[in-house]
Amino acid sequence: MTVTFPNLVVKAGFPKTTFHALRKFACSALMNDSVSSAEVAKYVGHSNVTVFYNHYSFLDLGHKLELTRRITGNLGIPLGTESAALS
């Protein structure tokens, strides 16, 4: 799979990539489209959500943005000025 997949991708006319890079992209796209972590974990074949989080927790951008909004709101920092407050 490590050698064959990238060659098949190029042969099909797409930029060279690995299976795992494509898998991470798919997980990211699903999570950014508000599909739950449990659903994505099941879709990609992980036995449970914990295994999924160990590999893909960095993909949950929406969750991180919401936490940032909550934190900055609780500190009285107007939304949109988070980076200025941290510098």
Backbone torsions as a table, in degrees:
resi	resn	phi	psi	omega
1	MET	NA	-37.6	-176.9
2	THR	-63.4	-37.2	-179.3
3	VAL	-94.6	-41.8	-174.1
4	THR	-67.4	-45.9	-175.8
5	PHE	-59.2	-51.4	179.2
6	PRO	-58.1	-36.7	178.4
7	ASN	-66.1	-40.3	177.8
8	LEU	-65.5	-38.0	178.6
9	VAL	-61.8	-47.4	179.3
10	VAL	-63.8	-43.7	179.8
11	LYS	-60.8	-32.0	178.8
12	ALA	-79.4	-4.7	176.8
13	GLY	95.2	11.8	179.1
14	PHE	-102.2	160.2	176.3
15	PRO	-62.1	145.7	-178.8
16	LYS	-61.6	131.8	177.8
17	THR	-153.3	169.8	177.8
18	THR	-102.0	162.4	177.8
19	PHE	-60.5	-43.5	-177.2
20	HIS	-68.3	-33.7	175.6
21	ALA	-64.9	-41.4	177.6
22	LEU	-66.0	-39.3	178.4
23	ARG	-63.5	-43.9	178.1
24	LYS	-63.9	-39.3	177.4
25	PHE	-61.1	-44.7	-180.0
26	ALA	-63.0	-43.3	177.7
27	CYS	-60.8	-44.5	179.4
28	SER	-61.7	-45.7	-179.4
29	ALA	-62.4	-42.6	179.4
30	LEU	-64.7	-44.6	-179.0
31	MET	-67.6	-37.4	177.2
32	ASN	-70.0	-15.5	176.5
33	ASP	-97.7	19.9	175.0
34	SER	68.5	23.1	171.9
35	VAL	-79.2	134.7	-175.8
36	SER	-65.7	154.6	177.8
37	SER	-59.1	-38.4	179.5
38	ALA	-63.3	-41.3	179.3
39	GLU	-67.0	-42.2	179.5
40	VAL	-65.3	-42.8	178.9
41	ALA	-58.1	-44.2	179.5
42	LYS	-66.3	-41.8	-178.4
43	TYR	-59.7	-42.4	-177.4
44	VAL	-88.5	1.8	171.8
45	GLY	90.7	17.3	175.9
46	HIS	-76.7	144.0	-176.5
47	SER	-69.3	-27.5	176.9
48	ASN	-157.9	169.2	-175.9
49	VAL	-67.6	-30.6	179.8
50	THR	-61.1	-44.3	177.6
51	VAL	-61.3	-43.1	178.5
52	PHE	-59.1	-49.3	-179.5
53	TYR	-61.5	-34.3	178.6
54	ASN	-62.1	-28.1	-178.0
55	HIS	-102.9	-29.4	-169.1
56	TYR	-127.8	11.2	-175.6
57	SER	-60.7	-26.8	179.7
58	PHE	-67.6	-11.6	-177.3
59	LEU	-82.9	-15.2	-173.5
60	ASP	-78.4	65.8	-176.3
61	LEU	-62.3	-42.0	-179.3
62	GLY	-58.9	-41.8	178.7
63	HIS	-64.2	-42.6	179.6
64	LYS	-65.1	-39.0	177.9
65	LEU	-65.3	-41.2	178.7
66	GLU	-64.4	-41.2	176.4
67	LEU	-61.6	-41.2	178.4
68	THR	-62.2	-42.3	178.1
69	ARG	-62.4	-42.5	179.4
70	ARG	-63.3	-47.0	-177.9
71	ILE	-62.6	-48.9	-178.0
72	THR	-66.4	-35.2	177.3
73	GLY	-64.8	-41.3	179.1
74	ASN	-67.5	-24.8	178.2
75	LEU	-88.3	-2.8	-179.6
76	GLY	79.7	17.3	179.0
77	ILE	-89.1	124.7	179.8
78	PRO	-60.3	141.7	178.9
79	LEU	-56.3	135.4	178.8
80	GLY	98.4	-6.0	179.7
81	THR	-115.5	18.8	-177.3
82	GLU	-56.8	-45.0	-176.7
83	SER	-67.8	-34.6	178.7
84	ALA	-67.0	-35.4	-179.1
85	ALA	-71.5	-25.5	-177.9
86	LEU	-88.2	-10.8	-177.9
87	SER	-91.4	NA	NA
